[in-house]
Amino acid sequence: MKLNSFHLICGILLQSCILSCASCTKDNNINSSDNKDSEQNPTMYNTYNIKDDGNTYDWSDYYVPVKTYRDTVWVLQSQSDEFNYTSSFSELNDIFTNKWIDYYHANWNGPGITTWRRDHIYVSNGSLNIKASRIEGETENITLNGETKTYPVTRLGCITSKNKVKYPVYIEAYAKISNSTLASDVWMLSDDDTQEIDILEAYGGDRNIDENGKEMYGADRLHLSHHVFIRDPFTDYQPQDAGSWYKDGKNTLWRDDYHRIGVYWKNPTHLEYYVDGKLVRTVDGMDIIDPNGYTGGTGLNKELNIIINMEDQTWRTFRGMSPTSQELQDTDKVTMHVDWIRIYKPEKN
């Protein structure tokens, strides 16, 4: 049959309508399939769900940066603390004592020349504060690699959570590290001291050249790591990859401001580290969690206390990186501040 222009135009229009309808049907089928899958498959990820308990917190403007499953929400745990109260050694606040022990979790006063003291912790102006000081004439002998030296003692503070945490859990602190060669720390440790997760470990001082002229990691780095130990004879493993010393590429000095540092402890062999809401490091698998089998194949499986403290660490002291007495005179610089710490666990909605 011979087609005229009218038939051709009609044919083109009809074909266009058919293709358009087919496209619509295809798109609708995709969306329908997604909806069906999301209903039947709870392992499909949802956005960042937080269970609303009707309260407003200092951290309420910050979502938990880890996605939950569609049938799961992040539930705030009672160990979380905004530090919106006043507490001191001479007048401890009930909120503080219900959540924290104003010391380490065992009878140990700290590494090396560190001496943790209860009077070096106080809560004021909406923050937990840990200060550093030194008393003239107070010294201690410490040994490293068979060599013993005498150094002045550094007085610092340490607190330990009364409630333990266990995976799956997200812990995040909004903290400002001290401007000193001391370590500012937020970490977790098992009762038997064999499993440790370091949420935050940093050295914020503006002096980072050791006594041998070697540059050490300083205020532009965050140590995001973990340890597994054998206690007798003492053996320690922690990752040594470059990624465990995080640097953001923006020349950020972490001492200059408060930052959110968090870890998602998903399971015994999986850790995710977040800085200001951004995933910056993932550690996954026994080959990096415990390649030497110190945990007997269990990975990081024990309940852990949360610890917030400062330390004058032996390996740095031996390299001339303990603060000088003059540096310790500037109390503002050598104080660590924690605005808040929050703990969330995923629960079925």
C-alpha positions as CSV (number, residue, x, y, z in Angstrom):
1,M,0.0,0.0,0.0
2,K,1.3,3.5,-0.8
3,L,1.6,5.7,2.2
4,N,0.9,9.4,2.0
5,S,2.2,12.1,4.3
6,F,-0.8,11.9,6.6
7,H,-0.2,8.1,7.2
8,L,3.5,8.8,7.9
9,I,2.8,11.5,10.4
10,C,0.2,9.3,12.2
11,G,2.6,6.4,12.3
12,I,5.4,8.5,13.8
13,L,3.1,9.8,16.5
14,L,1.8,6.4,17.3
15,Q,5.4,5.0,17.6
16,S,6.4,7.8,19.8
17,C,3.4,7.2,22.1
18,I,4.2,3.5,22.4
19,L,7.9,4.2,23.2
20,S,6.9,6.8,25.8
21,C,4.4,4.5,27.4
22,A,6.9,1.6,27.4
23,S,9.5,3.9,29.1
24,C,6.9,4.9,31.7
25,T,6.0,1.3,32.4
26,K,9.7,0.4,32.7
27,D,10.4,3.2,35.2
28,N,7.3,2.3,37.2
29,N,8.4,-1.3,37.3
30,I,11.8,-0.3,38.7
31,N,10.3,1.9,41.4
32,S,7.8,-0.8,42.3
33,S,10.6,-3.4,42.5
34,D,12.6,-1.2,44.7
35,N,9.7,-0.6,47.0
36,K,9.0,-4.4,47.1
37,D,12.6,-5.2,47.8
38,S,12.8,-2.6,50.6
39,E,9.8,-4.2,52.3
40,Q,11.0,-7.8,51.9
41,N,14.7,-7.2,52.4
42,P,15.6,-5.4,55.6
43,T,19.3,-5.5,54.7
44,M,18.8,-2.7,52.1
45,Y,20.3,0.5,53.6
46,N,18.1,3.4,54.7
47,T,19.2,6.9,55.5
48,Y,20.5,7.8,58.9
49,N,17.7,7.0,61.3
50,I,17.9,8.2,64.9
51,K,15.1,7.2,67.3
52,D,13.4,10.3,68.6
53,D,13.2,10.2,72.4
54,G,11.6,13.7,72.6
55,N,14.8,15.4,73.9
56,T,17.1,17.9,72.3
57,Y,20.8,17.4,72.9
58,D,24.0,19.3,72.1
59,W,24.6,16.8,69.3
60,S,21.1,16.9,67.9
61,D,22.2,18.8,64.8
62,Y,24.6,16.1,63.9
63,Y,23.2,12.9,62.4
64,V,24.9,9.6,63.0
65,P,27.1,9.2,59.9
66,V,26.6,5.4,59.7
67,K,23.6,4.2,57.7
68,T,21.2,1.8,59.4
69,Y,19.2,-1.0,57.9
70,R,15.6,-0.1,56.8
71,D,14.1,-1.8,59.9
72,T,16.7,-0.4,62.3
73,V,17.2,2.9,64.1
74,W,20.1,4.3,66.2
75,V,19.1,4.4,69.8
76,L,21.0,6.7,72.3
77,Q,22.7,5.0,75.2
78,S,22.6,6.3,78.8
79,Q,26.4,6.5,79.0
80,S,26.3,9.5,76.6
81,D,27.1,12.8,78.3
82,E,26.7,16.5,77.3
83,F,28.7,17.6,80.3
84,N,26.2,20.4,80.9
85,Y,26.8,20.6,84.6
86,T,29.5,21.5,87.1
87,S,31.7,19.0,88.8
88,S,35.0,18.9,90.5
89,F,37.2,16.8,92.8
90,S,36.0,18.7,95.8
91,E,32.3,18.7,94.7
92,L,31.4,15.8,92.4
93,N,28.1,16.1,90.6
94,D,25.7,13.2,90.7
95,I,25.3,13.1,87.0
96,F,29.1,12.7,86.6
97,T,29.3,10.0,89.3
98,N,26.4,8.0,87.8
99,K,28.2,7.8,84.5
100,W,32.0,8.0,85.2
101,I,34.7,6.9,87.6
102,D,37.2,9.8,88.0
103,Y,40.2,7.5,87.5
104,Y,41.5,4.6,85.4
105,H,39.6,1.3,85.4
106,A,42.3,-0.5,87.4
107,N,44.8,0.3,90.1
108,W,47.4,1.9,87.7
109,N,48.5,5.6,87.7
110,G,49.4,5.8,84.0
111,P,52.2,5.1,81.6
112,G,55.8,6.2,82.1
113,I,56.0,9.5,84.1
114,T,52.3,10.0,83.9
115,T,50.5,10.2,87.3
116,W,46.7,10.4,87.0
117,R,45.1,12.4,89.7
118,R,41.4,13.0,90.5
119,D,41.9,16.7,91.0
120,H,43.0,17.1,87.4
121,I,39.5,16.5,86.1
122,Y,36.7,19.0,86.2
123,V,33.4,19.8,84.3
124,S,32.6,23.4,83.7
125,N,31.2,25.7,80.9
126,G,29.6,22.7,79.2
127,S,32.8,20.6,78.8
128,L,34.8,17.9,80.5
129,N,38.3,19.3,81.1
130,I,41.5,17.4,81.8
131,K,44.5,19.5,82.8
132,A,48.3,18.9,83.2
133,S,50.7,20.1,85.8
134,R,54.1,19.4,87.4
135,I,55.4,19.7,91.0
136,E,59.1,20.7,91.3
137,G,61.2,17.8,92.7
138,E,58.6,15.0,91.9
139,T,60.5,12.5,89.6
140,E,60.2,8.9,88.4
141,N,62.5,6.4,86.9
142,I,61.3,4.8,83.7
143,T,62.8,2.1,81.5
144,L,62.6,1.6,77.7
145,N,64.5,-1.0,75.8
146,G,66.7,-1.7,78.8
147,E,67.7,1.9,79.4
148,T,66.5,3.6,82.6
149,K,66.3,7.4,83.0
150,T,64.9,9.8,85.5
151,Y,62.3,12.4,84.5
152,P,60.0,14.9,86.3
153,V,56.5,13.5,86.8
154,T,53.6,14.9,84.8
155,R,50.2,15.1,86.6
156,L,47.2,14.5,84.5
157,G,43.6,13.2,84.6
158,C,41.7,10.1,83.5
159,I,38.0,9.1,83.6
160,T,36.4,5.7,82.9
161,S,32.8,4.9,81.9
162,K,30.7,3.0,84.4
163,N,28.9,1.2,81.6
164,K,30.7,-0.9,79.1
165,V,30.0,-1.0,75.4
166,K,30.0,-3.8,72.8
167,Y,29.5,-4.1,69.1
168,P,27.5,-3.1,67.1
169,V,27.9,0.5,68.5
170,Y,28.8,4.0,67.3
171,I,30.8,6.2,69.7
172,E,31.6,9.8,68.9
173,A,33.3,12.6,70.9
174,Y,33.3,16.3,70.2
175,A,36.7,17.2,71.5
176,K,39.5,19.8,71.4
177,I,42.9,18.3,71.9
178,S,45.5,20.1,74.1
179,N,48.2,22.3,72.5
180,S,50.9,20.2,74.0
181,T,53.2,17.3,73.3
182,L,51.0,15.2,75.6
183,A,48.6,12.6,74.2
184,S,44.9,13.6,74.2
185,D,42.9,10.4,74.2
186,V,39.4,8.9,73.9
187,W,39.6,5.1,73.8
188,M,38.1,1.8,74.9
189,L,39.7,-1.1,76.8
190,S,38.6,-4.5,78.0
191,D,38.7,-5.4,81.7
192,D,41.7,-7.7,81.2
193,D,43.6,-5.1,79.1
194,T,43.9,-7.4,76.1
195,Q,41.6,-5.6,73.6
196,E,41.7,-1.8,72.8
197,I,40.1,0.5,70.3
198,D,41.5,4.0,70.0
199,I,38.8,6.5,69.0
200,L,41.1,9.5,69.3
201,E,44.8,9.7,70.1
202,A,46.6,13.0,69.1
203,Y,49.5,15.2,70.0
204,G,48.5,18.8,69.6
205,G,51.7,20.6,70.5
206,D,53.4,23.2,68.3
207,R,56.7,21.4,69.1
208,N,57.2,18.2,67.1
209,I,60.9,17.9,66.6
210,D,62.5,15.4,69.0
211,E,65.9,15.7,70.7
212,N,67.6,14.0,67.8
213,G,66.2,16.5,65.3
214,K,63.7,14.1,63.9
215,E,60.2,15.3,63.0
216,M,57.4,13.4,64.7
217,Y,53.7,13.3,64.0
218,G,52.0,16.4,65.5
219,A,48.9,18.4,65.5
220,D,48.0,17.7,61.9
221,R,47.5,14.0,62.6
222,L,44.9,11.8,64.3
223,H,45.9,8.4,65.4
224,L,43.0,6.1,64.6
225,S,44.0,2.6,65.6
226,H,43.4,-0.4,67.8
227,H,45.5,-2.9,69.8
228,V,45.3,-6.6,70.8
229,F,47.6,-7.8,73.6
230,I,49.0,-10.9,75.2
231,R,49.8,-9.9,78.8
232,D,52.2,-12.6,79.8
233,P,54.7,-12.4,78.3
234,F,53.7,-8.9,77.1
235,T,53.1,-8.7,73.4
236,D,51.3,-6.0,71.5
237,Y,49.9,-5.7,68.0
238,Q,48.5,-2.6,66.3
239,P,48.3,-1.7,62.6
240,Q,51.3,0.1,61.3
241,D,49.9,1.3,58.0
242,A,50.1,5.0,57.1
243,G,46.3,5.3,57.2
244,S,46.3,4.9,60.9
245,W,47.8,8.4,61.2
246,Y,45.1,10.4,59.5
247,K,45.8,13.7,57.9
248,D,42.9,15.5,56.1
249,G,44.9,17.2,53.3
250,K,43.7,20.6,54.3
251,N,46.5,21.4,56.7
252,T,44.0,21.2,59.6
253,L,45.7,21.5,63.0
254,W,43.3,19.5,65.3
255,R,44.3,21.5,68.3
256,D,42.7,24.7,66.9
257,D,39.1,23.8,67.3
258,Y,36.6,21.1,68.4
259,H,36.1,18.2,66.1
260,R,33.8,15.1,66.0
261,I,35.8,11.9,66.1
262,G,33.9,8.6,66.0
263,V,34.2,4.9,65.5
264,Y,31.6,2.4,64.3
265,W,32.5,-0.9,65.9
266,K,30.4,-3.1,63.6
267,N,31.6,-6.5,64.6
268,P,34.8,-8.2,66.0
269,T,36.6,-7.7,62.7
270,H,35.3,-4.4,61.3
271,L,35.9,-0.8,62.4
272,E,35.0,2.4,60.7
273,Y,36.5,5.8,61.7
274,Y,34.7,9.1,61.1
275,V,36.0,12.6,61.4
276,D,33.5,15.5,61.4
277,G,30.9,13.1,59.9
278,K,33.2,11.8,57.1
279,L,34.3,8.2,56.8
280,V,38.1,8.4,56.7
281,R,39.3,4.9,57.6
282,T,38.0,1.3,57.4
283,V,39.7,-1.6,59.1
284,D,38.2,-5.0,58.0
285,G,39.3,-8.6,58.4
286,M,41.4,-10.6,60.8
287,D,44.5,-9.9,58.6
288,I,44.5,-6.4,60.0
289,I,42.5,-6.7,63.2
290,D,44.6,-9.6,64.6
291,P,47.0,-11.1,62.1
292,N,49.1,-12.9,64.8
293,G,46.2,-14.6,66.5
294,Y,46.6,-12.9,69.9
295,T,42.8,-13.1,70.4
296,G,42.6,-16.8,69.6
297,G,40.6,-16.1,66.5
298,T,37.8,-14.1,68.2
299,G,38.9,-10.6,67.0
300,L,37.6,-7.6,69.1
301,N,34.8,-9.4,70.8
302,K,34.9,-8.2,74.5
303,E,33.0,-5.6,76.3
304,L,35.0,-2.4,76.6
305,N,35.1,0.6,79.0
306,I,35.3,4.1,77.5
307,I,38.3,6.0,78.8
308,I,39.0,9.7,78.3
309,N,42.4,10.9,79.5
310,M,45.8,12.6,78.8
311,E,49.1,10.8,78.9
312,D,52.9,11.5,78.9
313,Q,53.9,8.5,77.0
314,T,57.2,6.7,77.6
315,W,58.2,6.3,73.9
316,R,57.8,10.1,73.4
317,T,59.4,11.0,76.7
318,F,62.6,9.1,75.8
319,R,62.8,11.2,72.6
320,G,62.5,14.5,74.5
321,M,58.8,15.0,73.8
322,S,57.6,15.4,77.3
323,P,56.4,19.0,77.9
324,T,58.8,21.3,79.7
325,S,57.9,22.8,83.0
326,Q,57.6,26.2,81.3
327,E,55.2,24.8,78.7
328,L,53.0,23.4,81.5
329,Q,52.6,26.9,83.0
330,D,50.2,27.8,80.2
331,T,47.2,26.0,81.6
332,D,44.8,26.9,78.8
333,K,47.2,25.4,76.2
334,V,47.8,22.1,78.0
335,T,44.1,21.3,78.8
336,M,42.0,18.9,76.8
337,H,38.3,19.6,76.4
338,V,35.4,17.3,75.5
339,D,32.1,19.1,74.8
340,W,30.2,15.8,74.6
341,I,30.4,12.1,73.9
342,R,27.5,10.1,72.5
343,I,26.9,6.4,72.2
344,Y,24.4,4.8,69.8
345,K,23.4,1.2,69.2
346,P,21.3,0.0,66.3
347,E,18.0,-1.6,67.4
348,K,15.0,-3.0,65.5
349,N,12.5,-0.3,64.8
